[in-house]
Structures are given as C-alpha cells and as structure tokens.
Amino acid sequence: MIAFDDPRLADLDELARRLAEAARVSASVLLSMRLARDVRLKPDGSPVCSADLAADAAAKAELARLLPDFPVISEESADAVAPGPVFILLDPLDGTREFLADGDSYCVAIAIVRGDRPIAGAIAAPQIGRLWFGGTHAFAQRLDAGGAALGEAVPIAVRPEPADGPVALVSRFHGDGLSEDLTTAVRARVRRPVSSAVKFGLIASGEADLHVRGGQTMEWDIAAGDAILQAAGGVVLTLDGVAPRYGCIERQFRNPPFVAAGSLAMARRALSALPGQRAIVS
C-alpha cells in the first residue's frame, strides 16, 4: 500500500512520464493484436477480447517495474484489488468496440489516484500515433507505426474558445439525449465522432473544446483524461458542478454523467442548460 505522503508522489510530471511509458508499451501490444476478433461479452454486456487481456498483462508488468507496490485496479480485474490511499486505475483497451470495428480512436488509459482525485494520467492511442500525459503540466508525444516514441514530448494546453463556436467531441457508439442537449446549449459548430478517452487528449492539446457524456462510463474510462485535461488547463465536472470522485466501490466504479471542457466557463455554460442547475453553476 502506498501512503498518501509517499515521497514518490512529489514529482507529478515524473509519475505521468512513468504512466506514459506503461501505456505506450501496452498500446504496442494492441497494435500487434490488431486482428484479434475472439470477442465475448462480460456480465455487464461490454465486449472483451484477447487483445484487452494481453494489453492488461503488459500494462501491469510495466507498472510493477516502474511503480512497484502501487495497487492497480483494472477494468479486467476490478474485483481483485481494493482502492488504497493511493492507487492506479487502468483501462488496457478503452474503445473495444472501436478496436473490433477496425476504427482508430482506441487507447490505453492509466491514472494515479490519491484520495479520490487523479494526480497523474496517460493515454496512448497507437493507431493514430498519439500519446498524452500529465501531472502538474500536460504533454503530448508522437508514436511511430509500431508504438515507439518519436522525438521529445512537448507541452500542451487547452485553447481559448473559438469565436465561431466550440468543437464538440461526441461518442461514436454511445450517443445520448443529455449529451446532445448540452452540446447544443453551447452552440457547438462541429460535432466530431471520436471513441474512448482520446477525446480528453484532443481537448487537452487544443484540437477540440467539449465532450458531454450522459450514458454510463467507468472510472478507469475517464480518470487519466481528467488528470491530463486538468494539467492542460481544462476541467471535468459532474452535473452538480463538482469534480468527479474516484475509488467509489459503493457504486461499482461507475461514473455519474459529466462534462469535459477546455475551460470552466464553457463547462458551466453547458451545465446551465440543465433544469434546476443554474444556481449551482452560476
């Protein structure tokens, strides 16, 4: 168990770099198993295949090497480990449906949570050659066709809201009415379909502005993106206008609906479209 004041938690950017390396190695496994189609449904109805499990094993091995003794709660073994004061959330293949449909916006997402908030995160999207990570600051790096890092990581930040309206990222496979309503409320000029936590990376690097999710997600789906977006100057808020909490066994690690945005003002503007929310977010 890692203590809340463990000295390894002092340098959040170094933690993020270690998560990035684990995510990159795991993502390269996904590339090598791109043709895996041995899919089955888990009890919650979500798909899993051999690529998920191979990436899970690779990520856990790297995390054990880079961050020994950190407990890892993974999508593929969530019942095996309980959250401690500090723990890791791992999604070895976020966007399994995208992966199985030969899409490109699937990823590996890993975050370190202290208390109930993420303090560092990494997202590796090997098919599009992108790696994002963040702790105190946020960074991006390119990946080659085999998943190896190209060049140096560069600092990233969210962009000012475009004068002609924000670009909203919408789920390719999981649309919902709430997302549509709140996206309309901010007068989004473009709705771009993207799967997985890649959405958070795109907002953090100033390539998009907003993502709203009303349907079910799990903590390992968004914790890394939350950490990176926060480090880049953005925000994730639940519908009551507060930051999401993580490590919530009492709700089986399910997230409430949320808004991810390049600015607090934009997130609040989206939330203000909800009946009864104006006083909370004003």
C-alpha positions, 0 to 999 in steps of 0.5 A, a space after each residue: 500500500 502506498 501512503 498518501 505522503 509517499 515521497 514518490 508522489 512529489 514529482 507529478 510530471 515524473 509519475 505521468 512520464 512513468 504512466 506514459 511509458 506503461 501505456 505506450 508499451 501496452 498500446 504496442 501490444 494492441 497494435 500487434 493484436 490488431 486482428 484479434 476478433 475472439 470477442 465475448 461479452 462480460 456480465 455487464 454486456 461490454 465486449 472483451 477480447 484477447 487483445 484487452 487481456 494481453 494489453 492488461 498483462 503488459 500494462 501491469 508488468 510495466 507498472 510493477 517495474 516502474 511503480 512497484 507496490 502501487 495497487 492497480 485496479 483494472 477494468 479486467 480485474 476490478 474485483 481483485 484489488 481494493 482502492 488504497 490511499 493511493 492507487 492506479 486505475 487502468 483501462 488496457 483497451 478503452 474503445 473495444 468496440 472501436 478496436 473490433 470495428 477496425 476504427 482508430 480512436 482506441 487507447 490505453 488509459 492509466 491514472 494515479 489516484 490519491 484520495 479520490 482525485 487523479 494526480 497523474 494520467 496517460 493515454 496512448 492511442 497507437 493507431 493514430 500515433 498519439 500519446 498524452 500525459 500529465 501531472 502538474 503540466 500536460 504533454 503530448 508525444 508522437 508514436 511511430 507505426 509500431 508504438 515507439 516514441 518519436 522525438 521529445 514530448 512537448 507541452 500542451 494546453 487547452 485553447 481559448 474558445 473559438 469565436 465561431 463556436 466550440 468543437 464538440 467531441 461526441 461518442 461514436 457508439 454511445 450517443 445520448 439525449 443529455 449529451 446532445 442537449 448540452 452540446 447544443 446549449 453551447 452552440 457547438 459548430 462541429 460535432 466530431 465522432 471520436 471513441 474512448 478517452 482520446 477525446 480528453 487528449 484532443 481537448 487537452 492539446 487544443 484540437 477540440 473544446 467539449 465532450 458531454 457524456 450522459 450514458 454510463 462510463 467507468 472510472 478507469 474510462 475517464 480518470 487519466 483524461 481528467 488528470 491530463 485535461 486538468 494539467 492542460 488547463 481544462 476541467 471535468 465536472 459532474 452535473 452538480 458542478 463538482 469534480 468527479 470522485 474516484 475509488 467509489 466501490 459503493 457504486 461499482 466504479 461507475 461514473 455519474 454523467 459529466 462534462 469535459 471542457 477546455 475551460 470552466 466557463 464553457 463547462 458551466 455554460 453547458 451545465 446551465 442548460 440543465 433544469 434546476 442547475 443554474 444556481 449551482 453553476 452560476 
